[in-house]
C-alpha cells in the first residue's frame, strides 16, 4: 500500500480549535472529474449565483463520512482510516439520477454494497474520536417522522445524519440560494449518460461551505489504485 499523509502540525493545531470538521471522501477518476467540472461550468454559466466552484475552490468528491472530530485525536482518525484502506477492495462507482433538493443540485451515486461497506467501515473505525453533543441541523428538525428521529439518533451517536442506513452517496454539483430557475436550467443533466469509475484516492479534507472539499492541503490522502485485496 502506498500511504501519503499530510500531518499539519497537529499538536499546535489542536490548541487552536475545539472541533475539527473533516470530510472523509473518495475522489473521482480524472475522466469523471473532468466531466463533472465541465458540467459544473455549464451550470455556473446559466446560474450566476451557483456557489460550487470546481475551478478554483472545491474538489469533486463523494463523501463517506463528514463530522466534527476532537482536535487531539486527528492523528488517530488518520491511522484508523489507514487501517481501512489497507484492506480496501476496488469498488466501481456509478452515477444514477440527477436531483435538485432545496438549494442543492446533486448527482446521486448508486449505493453499491462495496460503497456502503466502505462508508460503514470508516464510520465504525473513526466515530470514537468525534466531538460529542453536536448540534442538530435545522433541516433535520424539519423532517417528518420517523425520519427525523432516525437522523437525530445517528447525529447523537455518530455526529452525522447521513451514515449507515441513511448513507446517500452523491456528487454535489451546485448550491444556489437565489436563482429560481435551477430546475429548468439543469434539465440537461437528466440526459447525461451515467459516469463509472474506480476511485483513485481516499482523502481526509478540510470542509468548505455546503459540505464541500476545499482545494489545498489535506489532513491525509490515501492511494486506492493499488489492489489491496
N, C-alpha and C positions, 0 to 999 in steps of 0.2 A: 504494500500500500504506500502510495506517495502522500505524505502528510504535509500540508502547508499551513502554518499557523502564524497569526499576527497577534501578539500579546501587547496591548497598548499601555505599557506602564501601569499594570493593574493595581499595584499597591497604592500608587498615588491617586489613580482614578477613583478607587473605592472610597477615598476620604472626601471626595467632592460631591457625591450624589448619594441619594438614599435608595434609588431604584434605577435599574438599567433596562430599558426596553430593548429586546433583541428579537429580530425576525430570523428564525431558523428556516431556511428555504432551500429549494433546488432551482438551478438555473436552466435556461433554455439552451439548446444547441445553437451554434452560430447561425445556421439556416433558419431555425424557428425564431430566433431573436431578431434577425434582420426582417423577417416577415412581419412580426409584431411591431417593430419600430416603424416600418413603412405604413402599416395600417393606422398606427397611432398618429403619425404625421398627417395622414389624410383627415383623421378626425379633428385634429387641432386646427387644421386649415378651415374646416367648416364650423368649428365650435371654439371661438377665440377665448372663451373662459374656461376651457378644459385645463386642469392644472397638473395632469400627468405628463411630464416632460421626460421622455426617454433619451432625448438628445443630449441634455446637459445635466440632469439632476438624478434620475432614478434608473434602476435596473429591472428589466422584465424578469418575473420570477413566479414560482408557485410556493406559497407559504405552507410549511409543515406545522409550525408552532410559533406563535407570536405572543409574548408575555413580558412582564417585568421581572427581572431577576435581581436577587440581592447582590450588590456590587462586590462583596467579599468572596463570592462563590463563582465568579465568572470563569476562573481557570477550571473549576470543577465542571462547569457546564461544557466547556470546550473538550475536556478529557472524556466526559460521558458521551458527547456526540461522536468523538473519535472512535469510541468502542462500538458504536452502532455502524459507523462507516466501515469498520474493519470486516464486518460480516455482510456488507451490502451486496445484494444480488441485482444485476442490471434490470431496470424496470422501465418498460415502454410507456411514455406519456402520450395521451391523445386528447386533443381538444374536442369539445362537444358543442353545446348550444351557446349562443350569444344572449345575454340578459342585461337589461337596464333595471337597476333597483335603487330607488332613491336618487342620490347624486352620482352613483357609481355605474359604470359600464364594465362588465366583466365577461371574459371568455372562459366559460367553465371547462374544466378538465375532468375527464372520466375518472371516477373513483375506482381504479382497479384494486384488486386485492393486495398487490405488492406496494402500491402507493399508500393505501390505507395502513398497511403494516408498517411502512417506514415512518409515517407520522406517529402512529401509536408508539413505536419503539423510542422515538425521540422524546415524546412526552413522558413516557414512563421512566426514561433514563435521566431526565433533567428537572422534572417538576418539583423535586425535593428542594431545589435551590431558588424557587420563585419568591418574590416579595409577597408576604401574606396579606390578606384583607384588601385585595384590590377592588377598586371602585366598579360597581355595576354600571355599564354604559346605558345612557338613556334609551337607545334603540332596543336594548334587551328588555328593559322595563315596559316598553310599549308593545311587546309581542303578546299574542293571545296565549292562553293556557291550552295545553300543558307545556308548550314550547318554552315559554318564559321561565317557568320553574326549572326545566331541564337545563337551560343555558346558565341560569343563576347558580345552580349546583355545580356545574363544570367550572365556572369562574371561581367559586369559593374553594374548590379543591385544586384546580389546575391553572388558574389565572387566565383562562381563555374560554370563550363560549363556543369555540369552533374546533373542538377536538373530539376524538373517538366517534361516536355516532352522529355528532354534529359537524364533522370534518367535511368541508365543501371546497375542494381544491379549484383554483381558478387563477387566471392572469388578469389583474386589474388593468384595464386599458384606458379608462378615463374617469375623472371626477369633475363634475360641473354643477355648481350650485345656482347658476344664473340663467343659462340658456334654457328656453322652454321647448326647443326643437331637437333635443338629444335623440329621442326615439326615431324621428324621421331622418335625421342626418346620419344615423348609424344603421339604417336598414340594410345597407350593402353587406354588413357583417354576416347576415343570415345566408349570404350566397358564397362566403369564403370557404373553400374546402378545409376539412379538419387538418390540423398540424399533428405530426407524430415525431417524437424524438426521445432519445435516451439522455437523461440529464447528465451533463459533464461535471457539474460541481454541486456540492452542498455547502452553503455559506451560513455564517452567523454574523448578521449585519446590523448596523445602526438603523433604527426605524425613523423614516421620514413621515410627513403628513399623509393621512389616508392609508396608513399601513404599508407604505412604500418601503423599498430598499434603496438606501442612499448610495450613490456612487462615491468612491473613495475608500479609505482604509476600512477593513472589516476586522471583527474580533478573530475570526478564523475562516479559512476556506479549505475544503477537502476535495481531492480529486476523486471522481466517481467513474472515470473511464477505464480504470484497471478492473479486470474481472476478479472480484474478491472471493467469489464462491469456488 
